[in-house]
Amino acid sequence: MSPESVRQLSRGDQPPDTAPWAAVVRATRFGDQLSRRIADMIERGEFSVGSRLPAESELAGRFGVSRPVVREALSRLRLMGVIVSRKGSGSYVQKQSDNPLGPPDGAKFGPVTSLAQVRKCYEFRIGLEGEAAYYAAQNRTAEALRVMSDALNEMQTATARGMVGMSADFEFHIAVARASGNEFFETLMQSMRVPIEFAINLARSLSLTRPREHLLTVHAEHVVTFEAIEARDKDAARLAMRTHIENTCLRVFEGPGNRETVYGGLFQHAAPSEPDGQARSP
Protein backbone atom coordinates (compact mmCIF):
# COMPACT_ATOMS: atom_id res chain seq x y z
CA MET A 1 0.00 0.00 0.00
CA SER A 2 1.49 3.30 -1.03
CA PRO A 3 1.85 6.27 1.36
CA GLU A 4 -0.61 8.24 -0.77
CA SER A 5 -3.20 5.45 -0.45
CA VAL A 6 -2.78 5.54 3.32
CA ARG A 7 -3.19 9.31 3.36
CA GLN A 8 -6.36 9.03 1.25
CA LEU A 9 -7.85 6.52 3.67
CA SER A 10 -6.90 8.48 6.77
CA ARG A 11 -8.64 11.55 5.31
CA GLY A 12 -11.82 9.52 4.92
CA ASP A 13 -11.61 9.01 1.15
CA GLN A 14 -13.01 5.84 -0.36
CA PRO A 15 -10.49 2.97 -0.39
CA PRO A 16 -8.51 2.98 -3.65
CA ASP A 17 -9.04 0.22 -6.20
CA THR A 18 -5.69 -1.40 -5.40
CA ALA A 19 -4.75 -4.54 -3.49
CA PRO A 20 -5.27 -5.43 -0.75
CA TRP A 21 -8.10 -2.93 -0.27
CA ALA A 22 -9.88 -3.69 -3.55
CA ALA A 23 -9.82 -7.42 -2.87
CA VAL A 24 -11.17 -6.89 0.64
CA VAL A 25 -14.03 -4.71 -0.57
CA ARG A 26 -14.94 -7.02 -3.48
CA ALA A 27 -14.96 -10.17 -1.32
CA THR A 28 -17.12 -8.53 1.33
CA ARG A 29 -19.55 -7.07 -1.21
CA PHE A 30 -20.00 -10.21 -3.33
CA GLY A 31 -20.41 -12.51 -0.34
CA ASP A 32 -23.00 -10.20 1.18
CA GLN A 33 -24.92 -9.88 -2.08
CA LEU A 34 -25.03 -13.63 -2.66
CA SER A 35 -26.10 -14.40 0.90
CA ARG A 36 -28.99 -11.96 0.50
CA ARG A 37 -30.05 -13.55 -2.79
CA ILE A 38 -30.05 -17.04 -1.30
CA ALA A 39 -31.90 -15.80 1.79
CA ASP A 40 -34.55 -14.25 -0.47
CA MET A 41 -34.93 -17.54 -2.34
CA ILE A 42 -35.39 -19.36 0.95
CA GLU A 43 -38.00 -16.84 2.04
CA ARG A 44 -39.88 -17.35 -1.24
CA GLY A 45 -39.86 -21.11 -0.68
CA GLU A 46 -37.49 -22.00 -3.51
CA PHE A 47 -35.43 -23.80 -0.88
CA SER A 48 -37.78 -25.28 1.73
CA VAL A 49 -37.07 -25.81 5.42
CA GLY A 50 -35.10 -29.01 5.87
CA SER A 51 -33.96 -29.17 2.26
CA ARG A 52 -30.33 -29.45 1.25
CA LEU A 53 -28.80 -26.55 -0.64
CA PRO A 54 -27.02 -27.33 -3.93
CA ALA A 55 -23.29 -28.05 -3.77
CA GLU A 56 -20.82 -25.13 -3.81
CA SER A 57 -19.84 -25.82 -7.42
CA GLU A 58 -23.47 -25.82 -8.53
CA LEU A 59 -24.21 -22.57 -6.70
CA ALA A 60 -21.09 -20.98 -8.17
CA GLY A 61 -22.18 -21.87 -11.69
CA ARG A 62 -25.77 -20.85 -11.08
CA PHE A 63 -24.88 -17.38 -9.81
CA GLY A 64 -21.75 -16.85 -11.89
CA VAL A 65 -19.38 -16.36 -8.93
CA SER A 66 -16.31 -18.12 -7.61
CA ARG A 67 -16.47 -20.89 -5.02
CA PRO A 68 -14.76 -18.73 -2.35
CA VAL A 69 -17.61 -16.22 -2.73
CA VAL A 70 -20.12 -19.06 -2.33
CA ARG A 71 -18.33 -20.26 0.81
CA GLU A 72 -18.39 -16.77 2.26
CA ALA A 73 -22.11 -16.40 1.50
CA LEU A 74 -22.88 -19.75 3.12
CA SER A 75 -20.81 -18.75 6.13
CA ARG A 76 -22.90 -15.60 6.53
CA LEU A 77 -26.12 -17.60 6.29
CA ARG A 78 -24.88 -20.03 8.95
CA LEU A 79 -23.98 -17.17 11.25
CA MET A 80 -27.45 -15.69 10.82
CA GLY A 81 -29.14 -19.01 11.58
CA VAL A 82 -30.65 -19.38 8.09
CA ILE A 83 -28.85 -22.64 7.30
CA VAL A 84 -27.01 -25.30 9.27
CA SER A 85 -24.05 -27.36 8.06
CA ARG A 86 -23.89 -31.10 8.60
CA LYS A 87 -20.40 -32.51 8.36
CA GLY A 88 -19.95 -34.62 5.26
CA SER A 89 -23.49 -33.90 4.10
CA GLY A 90 -23.82 -30.24 3.16
CA SER A 91 -25.85 -27.19 4.12
CA TYR A 92 -29.52 -27.42 5.05
CA VAL A 93 -32.23 -24.79 5.44
CA GLN A 94 -33.42 -24.56 9.01
CA LYS A 95 -36.55 -23.07 10.51
CA GLN A 96 -36.12 -19.32 10.70
CA SER A 97 -37.06 -16.85 13.39
CA ASP A 98 -39.10 -13.73 12.66
CA ASN A 99 -35.85 -11.87 12.00
CA PRO A 100 -33.33 -14.42 10.69
CA LEU A 101 -30.84 -11.87 9.39
CA GLY A 102 -30.17 -10.20 12.71
CA PRO A 103 -30.84 -6.57 13.59
CA PRO A 104 -32.87 -4.37 11.20
CA ASP A 105 -30.94 -2.48 8.54
CA GLY A 106 -31.31 0.79 10.44
CA ALA A 107 -29.43 -0.72 13.38
CA LYS A 108 -26.52 -2.01 11.31
CA PHE A 109 -23.20 -0.28 10.83
CA GLY A 110 -22.24 0.48 7.25
CA PRO A 111 -18.87 0.02 5.52
CA VAL A 112 -15.81 1.75 6.94
CA THR A 113 -14.53 4.67 4.88
CA SER A 114 -11.21 5.44 6.57
CA LEU A 115 -8.41 3.87 8.55
CA ALA A 116 -9.43 6.02 11.51
CA GLN A 117 -12.72 4.09 11.58
CA VAL A 118 -10.86 0.78 11.39
CA ARG A 119 -8.90 1.81 14.50
CA LYS A 120 -12.10 2.83 16.34
CA CYS A 121 -13.64 -0.52 15.46
CA TYR A 122 -10.69 -2.33 17.06
CA GLU A 123 -10.82 -0.11 20.15
CA PHE A 124 -14.52 -0.84 20.66
CA ARG A 125 -14.10 -4.57 20.06
CA ILE A 126 -11.44 -4.88 22.78
CA GLY A 127 -14.00 -4.21 25.50
CA LEU A 128 -16.95 -5.89 23.81
CA GLU A 129 -15.29 -9.15 22.84
CA GLY A 130 -13.15 -9.33 25.95
CA GLU A 131 -16.28 -9.48 28.09
CA ALA A 132 -17.97 -11.87 25.66
CA ALA A 133 -15.01 -14.24 26.07
CA TYR A 134 -15.23 -13.91 29.87
CA TYR A 135 -18.86 -15.06 29.89
CA ALA A 136 -18.21 -17.65 27.17
CA ALA A 137 -15.75 -19.33 29.54
CA GLN A 138 -18.46 -19.33 32.19
CA ASN A 139 -21.37 -20.52 30.03
CA ARG A 140 -19.90 -22.41 27.07
CA THR A 141 -21.39 -25.72 26.01
CA ALA A 142 -19.87 -28.69 24.22
CA GLU A 143 -21.60 -27.59 21.01
CA ALA A 144 -20.21 -24.07 21.32
CA LEU A 145 -16.71 -25.49 21.69
CA ARG A 146 -17.24 -27.64 18.60
CA VAL A 147 -18.22 -24.61 16.52
CA MET A 148 -15.16 -22.68 17.72
CA SER A 149 -12.92 -25.68 17.02
CA ASP A 150 -14.31 -26.05 13.50
CA ALA A 151 -13.63 -22.37 12.84
CA LEU A 152 -10.05 -22.76 14.09
CA ASN A 153 -9.54 -25.71 11.76
CA GLU A 154 -10.94 -23.73 8.82
CA MET A 155 -8.58 -20.84 9.61
CA GLN A 156 -5.63 -23.22 9.72
CA THR A 157 -6.64 -24.74 6.39
CA ALA A 158 -7.01 -21.31 4.80
CA THR A 159 -3.56 -20.29 6.04
CA ALA A 160 -1.99 -23.46 4.64
CA ARG A 161 -3.58 -22.75 1.26
CA GLY A 162 -2.52 -19.11 1.21
CA MET A 163 -6.12 -17.91 1.51
CA VAL A 164 -7.41 -15.02 3.61
CA GLY A 165 -9.80 -17.05 5.77
CA MET A 166 -11.92 -14.07 6.80
CA SER A 167 -15.19 -16.02 7.10
CA ALA A 168 -13.72 -18.62 9.45
CA ASP A 169 -12.12 -15.88 11.55
CA PHE A 170 -15.42 -14.05 11.92
CA GLU A 171 -17.20 -17.34 12.66
CA PHE A 172 -14.82 -17.91 15.57
CA HIS A 173 -15.46 -14.47 17.04
CA ILE A 174 -19.24 -14.70 16.62
CA ALA A 175 -19.17 -18.21 18.14
CA VAL A 176 -17.46 -16.79 21.23
CA ALA A 177 -20.15 -14.11 21.49
CA ARG A 178 -22.88 -16.72 21.14
CA ALA A 179 -21.24 -18.97 23.72
CA SER A 180 -21.52 -16.16 26.29
CA GLY A 181 -25.18 -17.08 26.70
CA ASN A 182 -26.08 -13.38 26.42
CA GLU A 183 -27.83 -12.58 23.14
CA PHE A 184 -26.86 -8.91 23.41
CA PHE A 185 -23.23 -9.75 22.66
CA GLU A 186 -24.10 -11.65 19.49
CA THR A 187 -26.69 -9.13 18.33
CA LEU A 188 -24.25 -6.26 18.66
CA MET A 189 -21.56 -8.24 16.87
CA GLN A 190 -23.98 -8.98 14.05
CA SER A 191 -24.91 -5.31 13.77
CA MET A 192 -21.19 -4.55 13.37
CA ARG A 193 -20.58 -7.38 10.92
CA VAL A 194 -19.63 -5.17 7.94
CA PRO A 195 -16.88 -3.13 9.67
CA ILE A 196 -15.65 -6.14 11.65
CA GLU A 197 -15.35 -8.30 8.54
CA PHE A 198 -13.57 -5.49 6.73
CA ALA A 199 -11.06 -5.13 9.58
CA ILE A 200 -10.52 -8.91 9.76
CA ASN A 201 -10.10 -9.18 6.00
CA LEU A 202 -7.61 -6.32 5.94
CA ALA A 203 -5.54 -7.76 8.80
CA ARG A 204 -5.49 -11.27 7.34
CA SER A 205 -4.71 -9.98 3.83
CA LEU A 206 -1.72 -8.11 5.23
CA SER A 207 -0.68 -11.25 7.13
CA LEU A 208 -0.36 -13.17 3.87
CA THR A 209 2.38 -10.75 2.78
CA ARG A 210 4.47 -11.51 5.86
CA PRO A 211 6.63 -14.45 7.03
CA ARG A 212 4.94 -17.69 8.06
CA GLU A 213 5.94 -17.14 11.69
CA HIS A 214 3.61 -14.15 11.73
CA LEU A 215 0.68 -16.28 10.54
CA LEU A 216 1.42 -18.86 13.23
CA THR A 217 1.37 -16.13 15.89
CA VAL A 218 -2.02 -14.89 14.72
CA HIS A 219 -3.43 -18.41 14.80
CA ALA A 220 -1.91 -19.10 18.21
CA GLU A 221 -3.76 -16.10 19.68
CA HIS A 222 -7.07 -17.66 18.63
CA VAL A 223 -6.03 -21.01 20.08
CA VAL A 224 -5.07 -19.46 23.43
CA THR A 225 -8.50 -17.82 23.61
CA PHE A 226 -10.22 -21.10 22.77
CA GLU A 227 -8.24 -23.06 25.35
CA ALA A 228 -9.07 -20.55 28.10
CA ILE A 229 -12.78 -20.78 27.25
CA GLU A 230 -12.56 -24.57 27.13
CA ALA A 231 -10.90 -24.59 30.57
CA ARG A 232 -13.59 -22.24 31.93
CA ASP A 233 -10.87 -19.78 32.95
CA LYS A 234 -12.87 -16.56 32.69
CA ASP A 235 -10.09 -14.08 33.43
CA ALA A 236 -7.66 -15.81 31.08
CA ALA A 237 -10.28 -15.87 28.31
CA ARG A 238 -10.94 -12.14 28.68
CA LEU A 239 -7.21 -11.36 28.66
CA ALA A 240 -6.54 -13.62 25.68
CA MET A 241 -9.27 -12.03 23.56
CA ARG A 242 -8.29 -8.48 24.50
CA THR A 243 -4.65 -9.26 23.78
CA HIS A 244 -5.50 -10.75 20.38
CA ILE A 245 -7.50 -7.72 19.25
CA GLU A 246 -4.93 -5.26 20.62
CA ASN A 247 -2.15 -7.11 18.82
CA THR A 248 -4.13 -7.27 15.59
CA CYS A 249 -4.59 -3.51 15.65
CA LEU A 250 -0.88 -3.03 16.29
CA ARG A 251 0.01 -5.34 13.41
CA VAL A 252 -2.21 -3.38 11.03
CA PHE A 253 -1.04 0.08 12.07
CA GLU A 254 2.58 -0.57 13.04
CA GLY A 255 3.54 -3.86 11.47
CA PRO A 256 4.37 -7.15 13.20
CA GLY A 257 6.61 -7.23 16.24
CA ASN A 258 6.05 -3.60 17.27
CA ARG A 259 5.02 -3.61 20.91
CA GLU A 260 2.87 -6.71 20.56
CA THR A 261 2.27 -8.41 23.88
CA VAL A 262 1.20 -11.77 25.20
CA TYR A 263 -0.16 -10.22 28.38
CA GLY A 264 -2.62 -7.63 27.08
CA GLY A 265 -2.15 -4.26 28.73
CA LEU A 266 -3.76 -0.94 28.21
CA PHE A 267 -4.60 -0.23 24.59
CA GLN A 268 -3.88 3.47 24.87
CA HIS A 269 -0.30 2.68 25.86
CA ALA A 270 0.18 0.92 22.54
CA ALA A 271 -1.00 3.79 20.34
CA PRO A 272 1.01 3.98 17.10
CA SER A 273 3.38 6.85 16.51
CA GLU A 274 2.08 7.57 13.00
CA PRO A 275 -0.32 10.51 12.46
CA ASP A 276 -3.90 9.81 13.49
CA GLY A 277 -5.56 7.12 11.44
CA GLN A 278 -2.52 6.16 9.34
CA ALA A 279 -1.18 2.66 8.97
CA ARG A 280 2.13 1.37 7.82
CA SER A 281 2.27 -0.64 4.64
CA PRO A 282 3.50 -4.23 5.06
Helices and strands as residue ranges (DSSP letters): H 3-10, H 21-43, H 56-63, H 67-79, E 83-86, E 90-93, G 105-107, H 115-139, H 142-160, H 166-179, H 183-191, H 193-207, H 212-230, H 234-254, G 267-270
